[in-house]
Amino acid sequence: MPRFTLTAAALVGLASGVLGDLETCGQAQYDPTQYVCWDNQFLCPITAGEPLSNCAGACYSKFMYSCTNNVLALLPATEAPFTLTVDNPALLIHGKPVTAAGRHWSLDGETSSYCPDQVGDACPPGDETVIVSIGGRVSMSVMVPGGQQAYLDPFWNMGYTQAHSAAIPAGSISDGFGAYEGGGFVNLNGNGWGWAACPPRASGGGGPGWNLVARNETNAEKYNDCHPINLKINSLPSGTFGAWQYT
């Protein structure tokens, strides 16, 4: 991640043309709605509502990295099942869950699932969306034989396969994800610009609810009305199933 200097950060703020009440960090002035000052000498941007942290002069996201003794390191990959919640304090859906319905991931919706009657008391609750990640691939944490794989569809929405089928739309991407213990769920594909939350009726195909999209250099303009977010991982005990199958 590039290192931000006081001069560079101040120039970026001035170039944006929209400044709030300026504060001082060392010898530079900055807009506190866009930057955070560390140790009165390092400026880091606020990205997706997260004031980036400082590690020996390098700005980093706690959703992906840690800093110990001034050494920056990638967080370990999570091996446990997890749920996801929206993280951007500026949005009303901050803290709301990622939900699976209609073979599509949405934000702050209702999870849709099914369990056969013969499974009886062994049926998981099915009322929350539980995910697992192994080796850069992502699946729904389900009991149905064959599982349900998750993927980025050609429009950069997150989808998942129908139970008993491995079919995914042509042009979809099924790997290149990062799920970090104590951190976040990250899309590493397509020179990714991070996740975005598209409000109802905005671009992104979300219908009446909030839609989740992966922004990148090819679709940033299309999703200009959407808001940058992080996806926070909430780890669950090993072996947790969210549903028999998601529908």
Steps between C-alpha positions, in 0.01 A plus 500: 500500500648841407631724772323834543712806576368818657559703185341244268194459720451874531523543123248222444260672738539833321459337161167348600351848508274417795652567839347512846645689796874440475713367784876482538721191491863592545554780251216399267132587501244231425127435484405270793203367305746350249815428702616400847821628662730258684767616747458854368709410195335230285182547298294200391180514291156397621390222265153341503441666837820352648777738612802305376752418771869588502790254515841669489371752249298256287120525492309171526155352552432294811268287290804353324819578694647522848798696632730355766821675608465731199490203260200472267365147442204345322239361738475119502230338289198397704422129514172529688152561357389861523227752437560839341381845603520836326762737640474871422379719789375762254227267369169400659578136418822505705508177702226337292552146367581364158203280410446225243175475304415421140857370449629852559675680786323815618539737795258524791253265335333175605691172475312241294558131572340155482527175692316173415250375756685170535807678639290596801674641804838483323401797281713810569303815587534633145439861602851638450750480216807298599803477271825304484820586313781262403795580277349814349168331420174566680201277570178518693522305827225246428420135570361412156719243319728671248478834676438840340789695352509880508633709211519845342265508203585688175336815643718482815214397728550214746294191422495134599413174330170324528502191721593179312655701215851633435388727213605865514441772237758525222761763582463463877799493738515237775836572664724792597327586829666576832335420833713623789476394863392794712475709185289510188390324184686646201468466123847474345376474140503752216724760662221525754400831655315332784136423570216745450145518633249608237182650648155401372441610140868592451714322242596150603188294437400486864127553447319637807785426744867586544724314256862394544740553209875475452628826352799505266647709221251359245176580685581790735304750291195273479492466878576865571183534711608215727685540831836340588485250786709237672363156581581401857553132582319366808649159574286207614594166660658246269241277333217754516244458222272790416239300312426171329505704180455864401235576241 
